[in-house]
Amino acid sequence: MANHGIVFESRHNLARERVEGMKEIWTKSKAEYHGEFVNFNPMITWPKPVQKSHPPIIVSAAPSRSAPGAPCATATAGSRTAHAARTRTHRRFREMANEAGRDPASLPITIWGAKENLDLLKRDRDDGVSRLIVSLRFRQSRYCRNSTPGRI
């Protein structure tokens, strides 16, 4: 991170301020923000996002104790991991939302890497997962013999 001018220990505060700054720009006709890392004087920007009050802010489902993403998140996402580990992670995220004065039920949980397994999908639903992201398998076609995943 240092090669991007970011001090590792302050990365979470930097991310929080960037999100707060974006929210100001998205929601105010004349935005202004002054923080430790992000600083801009009154400005006017258009167009504004169509989504109200602003686009979703999705943070990792694995926030560390030093990185509470819950205060600025509108959703959380994580990958398909062992059920016990994911359950602990989601429980911790909900605790952090409570600590930040947020209603955990207002923060939808998304996981990616979902499998076509009805039992796992039902368990995800029962665990409070709101959305699943599936990966489509790449299958080489006779019409694209020289293709590789992500490239046609």
C-alpha positions in Angstrom: 0.0 0.0 0.0 2.9 2.3 0.6 3.6 2.5 -3.1 0.2 4.1 -3.5 0.9 6.6 -0.8 -1.2 4.9 1.9 0.0 4.2 5.4 -1.2 0.7 6.2 -2.3 1.6 9.8 -4.6 4.4 8.6 -6.1 2.6 5.6 -9.5 2.1 7.3 -9.9 5.7 8.3 -8.9 6.7 4.7 -11.5 4.4 3.2 -14.2 5.7 5.7 -13.4 9.3 4.8 -13.5 8.5 1.0 -16.9 6.9 1.4 -18.2 9.8 3.5 -16.8 12.3 0.9 -18.6 10.4 -1.9 -21.8 10.4 0.0 -21.6 14.2 0.4 -21.0 14.6 -3.3 -23.9 12.2 -4.2 -26.5 13.6 -1.8 -25.8 17.4 -1.6 -26.2 20.0 -4.3 -23.2 21.8 -2.9 -20.8 19.2 -1.3 -18.0 20.0 1.1 -15.9 17.6 3.2 -12.9 18.2 5.5 -11.3 15.2 7.1 -7.8 14.0 8.0 -7.2 12.4 4.6 -10.0 13.7 2.3 -10.5 17.4 2.0 -12.5 19.4 -0.5 -14.1 22.8 -0.5 -17.6 23.5 -1.6 -18.2 22.1 -5.1 -21.1 21.3 -7.4 -21.2 18.1 -9.4 -23.9 16.7 -11.7 -25.5 14.4 -12.5 -26.3 12.8 -9.2 -26.9 9.1 -8.8 -30.3 7.8 -9.7 -30.4 5.6 -6.6 -31.6 7.3 -3.5 -30.2 8.3 -1.2 -27.1 7.1 -2.9 -25.7 3.9 -4.6 -25.1 1.0 -2.3 -21.8 0.9 -0.4 -20.8 -2.8 -0.1 -18.0 -3.6 2.3 -16.2 -6.9 3.0 -17.9 -9.4 5.2 -14.7 -9.9 7.0 -14.0 -6.6 8.8 -11.2 -6.8 11.3 -11.6 -5.5 14.8 -9.7 -2.4 13.8 -11.7 -1.9 10.6 -15.4 -1.5 11.4 -17.0 -1.2 7.9 -20.5 -1.3 9.4 -20.8 2.5 10.0 -20.7 3.4 6.3 -21.9 0.2 4.7 -25.3 -0.3 3.1 -24.5 -4.0 2.4 -21.8 -6.6 3.0 -20.3 -9.2 0.7 -18.0 -12.2 1.1 -17.0 -15.4 -0.6 -18.2 -18.9 -0.1 -16.2 -20.2 2.8 -16.6 -23.0 5.3 -20.1 -22.5 6.9 -18.8 -22.1 10.4 -16.2 -19.5 9.4 -18.8 -17.6 7.4 -21.3 -17.7 10.2 -18.7 -16.3 12.7 -17.8 -13.5 10.2 -21.4 -12.5 9.6 -22.2 -12.6 13.3 -19.2 -10.3 14.0 -20.3 -8.0 11.2 -23.8 -7.8 12.7 -22.2 -7.0 16.2 -20.2 -4.2 14.6 -23.3 -2.8 13.0 -25.0 -2.8 16.4 -21.9 -1.1 18.0 -22.1 1.5 15.2 -25.8 2.2 16.0 -26.9 0.4 12.8 -29.8 -2.1 12.4 -28.0 -5.3 11.2 -31.2 -6.3 9.4 -30.8 -3.2 7.2 -27.4 -4.5 5.9 -28.1 -7.2 3.3 -25.5 -10.0 3.0 -24.2 -11.2 -0.3 -21.9 -14.1 -0.9 -20.2 -15.1 -4.2 -19.1 -18.5 -5.2 -22.5 -20.0 -4.7 -22.9 -23.6 -5.9 -25.8 -25.2 -7.5 -26.7 -27.1 -4.4 -30.2 -26.7 -3.1 -29.2 -27.7 0.5 -26.5 -25.0 0.6 -28.8 -22.4 -0.9 -31.4 -23.1 1.7 -28.8 -22.9 4.5 -27.6 -19.6 3.1 -31.2 -18.3 3.1 -31.7 -19.5 6.6 -28.5 -17.8 7.7 -29.8 -14.5 6.5 -27.9 -14.3 3.2 -29.9 -11.9 0.9 -28.1 -12.4 -2.4 -25.9 -15.0 -4.1 -23.5 -14.4 -6.9 -22.7 -17.4 -9.1 -19.8 -17.8 -11.4 -20.6 -19.1 -14.9 -18.1 -21.7 -16.1 -16.3 -20.9 -19.2 -16.7 -23.6 -21.9 -14.6 -23.3 -25.0 -16.7 -23.2 -28.1 -15.9 -24.6 -31.5 -16.6 -21.1 -32.7 -14.0 -19.6 -30.4 -11.2 -22.1 -30.5 -8.5 -19.7 -29.5 -10.4 -18.1 -26.7 -9.4 -18.1 -23.0 -11.6 -17.2 -20.0 -12.3 -13.5 -20.0 -11.1 -13.0 -23.6 -12.9 -13.6 -26.8 
